[in-house]
Amino acid sequence: MSERVLMTAEDVRRAIVRIAHEIVESHRGSHDLVLIGMRTRGVPLARRLAAAIEQIEGGALPVGSLDIGLYRDDLSVRGTAVQIAPSEMPTDIKGKRVVLVDDVLFTGRSVRAAMEAILDLGRPRRIQLAVLVDRGHRELPIRPDYVGKNVPTARGDDVRVHLSETDGSDEVAILPELEQTSKQEELS
């Protein structure tokens, strides 16, 4: 057994459209709304959500990209392996309603780092979280406001999100923990 597909390209598309509708409904439109994608795959997801919201609301929506490398709580472990890219904000986020976008929510540590990075850029009125996949196993009290799919996983499973912008195609798959161990043993 290899990777098991959890979401096809059509499932990903439908999840994005549904989340876009939920965001518009929750915010009663898109006024003062800014989407911020977490690098790497959160950025194209934020752009897709913005495009879907633009179709619903008829107006352009600012989309930013956020690098959390310097805000991680494991910098002492990672050392120089952390790659930093610039964060890009298309507008001042002070007083805005921000929806932080990521591909997979796992322990919550990346989201914590992202919130710290956002607060260093300004003080939004509100921060919400949209994720394509929530796989559980939280280590911090963080929960998403908008979810494409909840996926029960074992802690060691590997959930892989593939997007056409970064990987050439859209798909969400899972590689169970036992398979990862078997593959590593084969390579040894």
N, C-alpha and C positions, 0 to 999 in steps of 0.2 A: 504494500500500500504506500502511496506517495501523498503528495499534497491533495487535500480534499477541498474542492471549491465550495465556498460558503455563499458567495455572491457573484453572479455573472455580470457582464457589462450592463445588461438591461436592469438587473437588480440595483446596481450602483446608480444608474440614471434615475430610477424611480425613487430611491432613497434620497437623492439630492433634491428632486422636485418636491417630495413630501416635506423634507426639512425646511426648504425655502418657504413653503406655504405655512408651516408652523411658526417660523420666525416672523413672517408678515402678520399673521394672526396675533401672535403674542405682543408684537410692538405696534399693532394697529397701523401698519404701513411701514415705510422705510425712512421716514424723516429722522435725521440725526443718527442714523445707523451706520456703523463701520464694521466691515468684516476683516479680521486679521488672521491670516493663515500661518501656522507654525511650520517652519522649514522642516522637512522637505515636502512631503505630500499634502500637508495642510494648506499650502499655498494654492496649488491647482484646485483643490476642493473648494477653497474660499472663492476663487474666481468663478467656478461653476455655480456655486450658490448665488453669487452676485448676479450672474447672467440669468439664472432662474427667477430671482427676485425682480430683476429689471423687466422680465417678460410679464410678471404679475402686476407690478406697480407702474411700469412705464418710464422710470427714471434711472439714471446711472447711479451706481452705488460704489463708494470708495472701498478699495481692497488693499490691505497692507500685508507685508510679510515680516515675520518675526523670527530672529535667531536667538535661541535661549542658551547658547553655548557657555557664556560667562556666568549664567545664573544657575547652572546645574549644581546639585549638592554632592556630586561625585567627582568634582574636578581634581581632588587630591589623588583619586584612584586612576582617572583617565590621563592626567598629566598633559603632555603636549599632543596627545592623540585627538583632542577636541579641535574640530575645524570650525572656524568662526566666519560667518558671512554677514554682510550688513543687513540690518533691519530697515525696511522701507515703509514709511507711513505717508499716504497720499494727502493726509489732512491732519490737523491738530485734533487729538482725541479728547481733549479737555471738555468735559460736559457731554460727551457723546455716549451713545449706547453701543458698546462693543460686543461683537460675537467672535470669540476666539474659536478657530477651526483647526481640528487635527484629524488624522486618519484613524488612529487606534488609541483608546483610553485603556490603560493598564493599571499601574500603581498610583498614578496621579502626580508623580514627582515632576514630570515634564510640564504639566499644567501649572503646578505651583511655581515653577521657574518662569513660565510664560507670564503669569500674573505679576510677578515681581518686575519683569522686563517692561510690561505694559505700564505699570505704575511709575517707572522711571521716565517714561515718555510723556506722561501727563496723568491727570486724574479724571478718568471717564465717569459718567453718571452711573453706569452699570456695566458689569462684565458677565457675559453668559458663555457657555461652552457648547459647541456643536461637534459631534464626532461621527464618523462613518461607522465605526465598530466600537462597542463597549464590551470588553472581554472580562471585566471583573478583576478581582484580586487587588483591591485598593489598599494602599499603605497609608494614605492620607484621606481626610474627610472631604473628598472632591467627587461631585457627581455631574454628569452632563445634563444640560437643559434640553438638548435635541440629539437624538440618536438614530442612525440609519438602521442598525441591527445590533441587538444584544446577542452575544455569542458565549455560551458557557464553555470555558476552557480549563485545562489543567494548567497549573502555574508554569510549567516548563514548555508548554506548547508554543509554537512560533506562528503568529498570525501575520500573514503577508498581504499587504495591500499593493496592488499593481494598478497604476494609472497610465493612461496613454501619454500624458505629458512627460512622465518620468521613466516609464517602463515599456511603452509601446502598445499596451493594451490595458483594458479595465477588467479587474477581477480581484476578489478577496479569497484567499485560500488559507488553510491551516495545515501545518506540518506537526503532527502529534509528537510529544516529547520522546516516546519510544523510537520513532522513526529517526529523529535527530541523532540519538545515541547510536542506532544501528549504522547510519551513514558515516558517523565519525569513526566507528570501529572499522568499517570497510576501508576507510582512507588510511588507517594506521598500519 
